[in-house]
Amino acid sequence: MLNTIRGKLLIGFFLIFLIFFLILNQMVARNIESGNQKMMTDSLIGLKNNSNAYVRQSFMIHHFANDELYFGQIAEEMAKDLLHDTSTSLALYSVAGEKLYATDATLFTADGDDLRQALLGKTAYRITYENSTASVLFAFPVIVDGTKVGIIRFAKDFTLLYEQSTQIRRTIFVTAMAVFAAAFLFTYLLSRHITVPLVKLSMASTEVMKGKLDTRLTFRRKDEIGKLAANFNNMIERIQDQITTIEQDRDELEELNQARKRFFDNVTHELKTPLTTIMGYATIIRENGIQDQVMFDKGITHIVDESKRLHDMVLKLLEQSKESHVGDRVSVVDVGYLLGDVSETMTIKAKRYKKSIRCLTEEGLFVNGQADKLRQLFINLLDNAIKYGYAHSDIEAKAELASNVVQLTFTNKGPTMSPEHLSRIFEPFYRVDSTKHEADSAGLGLSISKGIVDEHQGSIRITSSLEQTTVYIELPYKRLERDEE
């Protein structure tokens, strides 16, 4: 609503009225309060002057000295006379604060600030609001010939004064609200007449922006807004024709670009892991030289093996570029041995991520398959476990024979994945959280892994719960002839 002309008009008017109302209310409240204070002060000063004059006159008539003893003796008589004169309840106190006489004891049951100030020789009053009433306790010292002889304390009711003030403020409030309602209604009707067509045009343009090109405006007006609506409809028809042509060209280009991107992403993913292994072992050999002969021999062996695998990949890419589709050779593969070799190879990367790999395999786990692709399968799964598991945790790779199938499990500790992510985890380019992935990851590892398992007539699934993720793979077991004998 704030972005519409009508909304700005209404909110602007409301803010102006609100500011005006607050200022008016503050000014009225201040003036009323000031008037009430003046009336109360004048009334209390009148009480004080009349009371002081009466006390001095009483002392003179009875020829009393200015002694507080005589003030106490005539306290009751003076209080009754003052009550008759002022029609206000009062109490008389000694200079020590002892109550001598009160015309209404219930009004002077407790001492207050006003009485304490009077004991110090000052004039003071205290206002009390209770049960829709307003009363004032007013105390002042009585001075006769320069000597304080006692204290007079009045209890005056100002409820009527405050009721009148409240009624004035209520009348002003109701009048202001009535003026506001009339002005607001006029502003609303005026803004509606001006802005309703503009709002409809804005909504229609928003729908077009969302892709709804069947949106049309139907204003029955012949003014500038009606012409604007007709031009809008003609523009949408022209745009719709152009978009249809652009979409056809876009679909063709998108299909071509996706095919090229998938090809290069697959090539990048396939070549990344052997290069990482070669670089890791080469770095260790450069740092240690031949001081650790066992590590040197192991590193050289892995470098040679990964270099051969990298060479084979390049040859296959060259063959594919020449459209020479020569199928990979299928042979009997010892999955347990292969998994152990890959686990040892990936140990370098695991240590870099502060993790360790624990490999448990049985002997004689044979399958019909392609060794290079199975190796790539194991590398992909261990690579994911290393990158996305918790630091200082163990990764378990296990291979065993179960119900005439070779069952492989890869388990790591890491963030639990939701069922929604698990249902899409094998889709190409799908990543659970791109912010936690390596920059060169294209989200193809698990998609490629599923493709390899499918080629070997196996199955793959992933579970994730209680911060533990496990990949289960089952491959058909190949029983050798000597085992059957």
N, C-alpha and C positions, 0 to 999 in steps of 0.2 A: 504493500500500500504506500510505503514511503517513496517508491519510485514513480508514482503516478501523479499527474497534475492535481487530480481531485484530492488525493491523499495529502499532498503538500498544502493545498488550500485549507483543508479541514484541520490538519494538525497545526498549521501556522495560526489559524484563527483561534484554535483551542489554547495554544501557548500564549498568544497575546491576551486572551481573556483571563487565563490562569494568572499571569503576571499582574494584570490589572486588578484582579480580584484579591490577590495576596497583598498588593500594595494598599488597596482600599480597606481591606480588613484590618491591616496593621495600623493604618492611620486612624480608622474609626475606633479600634480598640485602645489606641494610645490616647486619643482625645477623650474618650469616655472615661478611661482610667484616670487621666489627669483631672477631669471634671469631678469625678467621684472623690479623688484625693483632696481637691480644694474644698469641696463641700464638707467632707468629714473634718478637715483641719479647721475650717471656720467654725463648724459646730462645736468641736472640742475646745477651741480657744475661747469661744463664748462661754462654755461651761466653766472653764478655768477662771476667767475673769469674774464671772458672777459669783462663783464660789469663794474666791479670795476676798471679794468685796464684802460678801455676807459675813465671812469669818472675822474680818477686821471690824466690821460694824458691831458684831456680837461682843468682841473684846472691849470695844469702846463703851457700849451701852452698859455692860456689867462692870466696867472699870477693872477688868482683869489685866494683870501684867502679861507680858509676852512669855508665858511659861507653858510648857507642854502639859503640866499637871492640870491646868484649867481647861486646856483643849480636850483632855480626856473626860473631864467632868461634864462638859456640855456637848460631848460627841453625839449622844443619842438625840438631843434636842436639835442640833444643827443638821444632822442627817435627815430627820423627818421634815424639817423646814425646806431643806434643799430638794428633797424628793418632791415636795408639794410644788416648789417653784419651777423645777426643771423637768418634772415628769420622767426622771431617769434614775434607775437604781444606783446606789452608791454605798461605799464602805469607808470608814475612817480608821486610820492606823496611827500608832504612836511613831515617834521618830526612830524607834528601834525595830519597827515592822510588825508590832503586835496589833492584831485587829481589835479595835475598840468597840465598833458597832457596825452592822450591815443591815440595810433595809431589806435585802433578800439574800439570806445566807447561801442559797444554792448557787448563786452567781459568783461567789467569791470563796470557793472551797479550796483553791490551790493558789500558791504564789506563782508569779510569772515574771517575764523579763521586764514588763512595765513597772512592777512593784520594786524589783531590784534596782532599776535605774532611778526610781523616785527616792529610794533610800540613799542613793549617791548624790542626791540633790538635783536630778535631771527630770525633765518632763518626757514621758514616753507612752506609746500606746501599742497594743497588739491586736491584729485582726484575726478572727477565727471564723472559718467557713465549715458548717456542719449541718447536715440534713436540710439543705436548701435554705439555710439561714446565714446571715452575716452579722457578727457582733464584734464590738470593740471594747477592750479593757483599757481605760485611760487613767494613768496615775501621775500625780505631781505633788511636790512638797508645798506645804502651806507656810508662807513667810509672813511674819508679823514684826514690823520694825526691824527688819534685817535678821531676824532669828527664826529658824525653822522650828515650828511648834508641833507639826504632825503631817500626815499624808492623807490626801483624799483620792479615792479610786472610784471611777464611774464605770458602769457596764451599760453601754448604749447599743441599741438595736438599729442596724442599717440594712436590714433585709429588703425593705421596700425600695431603697435606693438601688441596690444591686439587681432587683427584679426588673426595675424600669430600664436599667442599662442593658440587661439581657434581652428584653423585649425590643429595644432599639436595634441592637445588633442582629436579632433574628429578622426584623422587618427589612433591614438593609440587605441581608443575605438573600431573602426570598425575592426581593425586587431585582437584585443583580442576577440571580439565576433565571428569572423570567425574561429579562433582557437578553441574557446569553442564549436561552432556548430559542427565542424569536430570531435573533441574529444568526444562530447556527443553522436553523432550518432554512433561512433565506440563502445562506452561503452554500448549503448542501444542494438545494434545488438548482441554484445557478451553476455550480460546478458540475453537477450531473448533466445538465443540458449541454455544457461545453465539452466535457471530457468523455462521456459514454462512447461516442463514435471513435475517439482517439484510443480509448481502452480496447475496443474491439479490434481496431487496426493493429494495435500492439500485440494482442493475443494471437491474431492471425499471423503476423510476422514471426512470432515465436514458434508457432506450429510449423511454419515453412522451414524455419531454421532447424527444427528437429527432423525434417525430412518428409513431412506430410504435405506433399505438393498438390493434394486434392482440395486444399483449403481455399474457400472463396468468401468474398464479402458481398452482402446483399443490403446495402443502404438505399432506402427510398428517399433520396435527397438529391437536389439538383444544384446544391451549392458547391463550394470548393472541396468539402469532405466527400461528397458524392463522386466528384470527378477523380479524386484521389483513390477511392475504392475501385473505380473502373480501371484506372491505370494499373493498380495493384494486381487485379485479376489478369489483365493482359500480360503483365510482366511474369507472373507465375507460369502461365501457359508457355511462354517463350523459354523460360528456365527449364521447365519439365522436358521440353523437346531436346534441349542441349544436354541435359543430364543423361538422358537415355543413350545418346550417342557416346558420351564420355564413359559411361559405365561399361558399355560393350568393349571399348578399347582398353579400359582399366583391367577388366577381367582377364583379357588375353595377356597383358603385360604382367599381371600379378601371378598368373599360373607359370609363366616363363621364369620370373624372378624367384618364386618359391622352389622350382625345380633346381635352379642354379644354387640357391642358398643351401638346400638340403645336401647337394653334392659336396660343396665346400665344407659344410659343417661336419659331415661324415668323415671327409679326408682329414680335417683338423683333429677330430677326436681320435681317429685311428692312429695317427702319427704322433700324438702328444705323449702317450705313455711310454713307448720305447725310447723316445728321446730323453724323457725325464730319468729313466733308469740309467741310460748311458751317461748322462751328465752327473748323476749321483755317484756312481762308482768311479768315474773318471776323476771327480773331485777328491774322493777318498784316496785314490792311488797317487794323485799329485801331492796330497798332503803327507801321506805316510811312506810313499816310495815302496821299496822292497823290504822295509823293516818288518812288516807283517806279511810273511810269505803266503800264509793261508788266505788272508784277505786279498792279497795281490792276485793270487791264482783265481779265487772266486770272482773278483771284480772283472778280471780279463775275460773269464768264461761268460759272465753275464753280458759284458759289452759286446763280445763276438756274437752271442746268441741274439741279442736284441738288434744288433746291426744287421744280421741276416734277415730277421723278421721285418725290419724296416725296409731292407732292400727288396724283399719279396712283395711288400705292399706297394712300393713304387713301381715294380714291374707289372703288378696287376692293374694299377692305375693306367699305365701306358697301354696295356692290352685293351682295357676298356675304352680308352680314348680312340683306339683304332677299330673299335667295335669287334674285337676278337674275344668272344665270350667263351673262355675255356674254364670248365668247371673245376672246383677244388677237389683234390683227391681225398677220398674217404678211406680211413684206416682204423685199426684197433688202437684205441688210446687208453693208456693207464691214467685214469682221472686222479687217483690218489697221488701218484708221483707228480703229475702235472700241477696239482693244487699246492703240493709242498714246495715245488720249485718256484711257483709264482709268489707264494707267501714269503719265501726267503728273499726274492727279488724286491718285493714291496716293503721289506723291513726298513730300508733306507729312508723312504718317504714317511713311513710311520713314525720313526724316531724324530724326524723333522717336525712332526705335528705332536710330539710328546705322547705317543701311543705305542703299543706293542701288539704283535700279531701272534696268536697261539693257534697252531695248525694241528688237527687231530685227524688222521686218515687210517683206513684199513688197507691191507694189501690186496692186490688182484681185483681192483675195481675197474673193469674194462667196459668201454662203450664203443660203438661204431660212430666215428665222427671225424671232424677236422681239427687237428691239434691246435692250429693257429687261432681258429675261431673260439675254441674252448679256452685257450689261454687268454684271449681278449675278453671273454666273458668273466673269467676270474679276476682279471686285472680291473675291469670296470667296477665290479662289486666291492673289491677290496679298496679301490680308490675312493669310492663313495663313502665307505665306512671310515676311512682315514680322515677325509675332509670334513665330514658332517657329524662325527661323533665327538663326545666330550674329551677334553685333554686329560692325560694321565689315566686312561682307561684301556682295557684289553679288548682286542678284536678277535673273535673266535671263528675260525674256518674249519668246518668238519665235513668229512666224507665217510659214508658207511653204506653197507648193503642192507636193503630192507624190502622184503616182498618182491624180489626179482627186479628191483630198480635200484639205481645208485642215487642215494639221497644226499644232497649237499646243503649245508646250512651256513649262513654268514650272519653273525650276531655282533652288534655293537651297541654301546650305551650312547644315547643322544636324545634330543628333543622328540617327544611323542608326536606322530603325525595323525591328523584327523582322518576319519573315514572318507571325507570328501577328497582329500589329497590322495589317499591310497587308491581311490577308484580311478584316478587319472594319472597315476605315477608313471605308467608305461607309455603315455602319449608322447610323440616327438615334440621336442622344444618345451615341454611342460616342466616348470620348476616350482617347488613348494614356496621358496622365498628367495628371490633373486639377489637380495641384499647380502645373503650369507654365502653365496657361491663365488667360486673363483671367477676372475674376469673373463677367462677364455672358455668357460663352460657354456655349452649351447643347449643343455638339457636333452642330450641325445644318448647319454650312457645307458640308462635303463631301457630306452627304446631299442637300442642296438642289442642289448643283452637279451631282451625278449625275442628279438628276431633270431638270434643264434640258438636259443633254446628251442624255438619252434622248428628251426631247420633240423634239429636233432630229435624231433618227435618227443620232446619233453614238455614239462610244465614248470611255471615259475609263479610264485606269489609272495607277497610281503605282508607282514603283520607288524603292528607298532602299538605298544601299550606299556605303561609304567616306565617311560623313558628307556625303553629297549626296543630296537628295531631288528627284525630277523627276516632274511630272505631264504625261502625254501625252493630248491630246485630238484626235480626228479628226472633222471635220464634212463632210457632202457638199458638194462644190463646185458652185456655181451658175454655169454658163457663160452670159454675156449673149449676146443675138442678134447684136450687132455683132461680138462676138469670133468667133462661128461663121462670119460672112461673111469 
